[in-house]
Amino acid sequence: MNVHRVETVIRQDRTVVLKDLPFGVGERVAVIIFYCASKRSEKDRYPLRGTPIKYLNPTEPVAQEDWSISK
């Protein structure tokens, strides 16, 4: 099976046009269409960037009850 991948957009009239395909005239092909999510902008990529961080009791032990000492 020979596979060729093309990305394009749906036209205003809800059609898709594929040009310059590497197949010969009269050859049978199957077309499968997948939805591609929009590429994120740099701002959307890191939504928490620039958000202030507040530490509550930063020097207190964490999960102290999860530890035990074996004797």
C-alpha positions, -999 to 999 in steps of 0.1 A, spaced: 0 0 0 14 34 -10 4 61 14 5 99 8 -3 125 35 -17 159 27 -29 186 51 -55 211 38 -84 232 50 -121 229 42 -131 255 16 -160 280 21 -183 257 0 -173 228 23 -152 210 -3 -116 197 -2 -93 200 -32 -62 177 -35 -35 187 -60 -3 172 -73 -9 137 -60 18 111 -66 -6 86 -83 -12 80 -119 -43 89 -138 -71 63 -135 -56 46 -104 -80 38 -76 -74 55 -43 -92 56 -9 -96 89 9 -99 90 47 -103 124 64 -91 131 100 -98 163 120 -66 180 130 -68 202 161 -57 237 157 -22 245 166 -19 262 200 -5 296 203 25 301 226 2 317 252 -22 286 252 8 262 254 17 274 289 -16 286 305 0 290 340 30 311 328 31 344 346 6 333 373 18 342 408 28 314 431 20 314 468 36 290 492 17 282 524 40 270 552 70 262 528 92 248 556 66 225 572 71 187 566 51 171 539 34 137 543 51 131 576 27 103 586 37 83 555 71 77 569 81 53 596 113 43 613 121 6 615 140 -6 646 
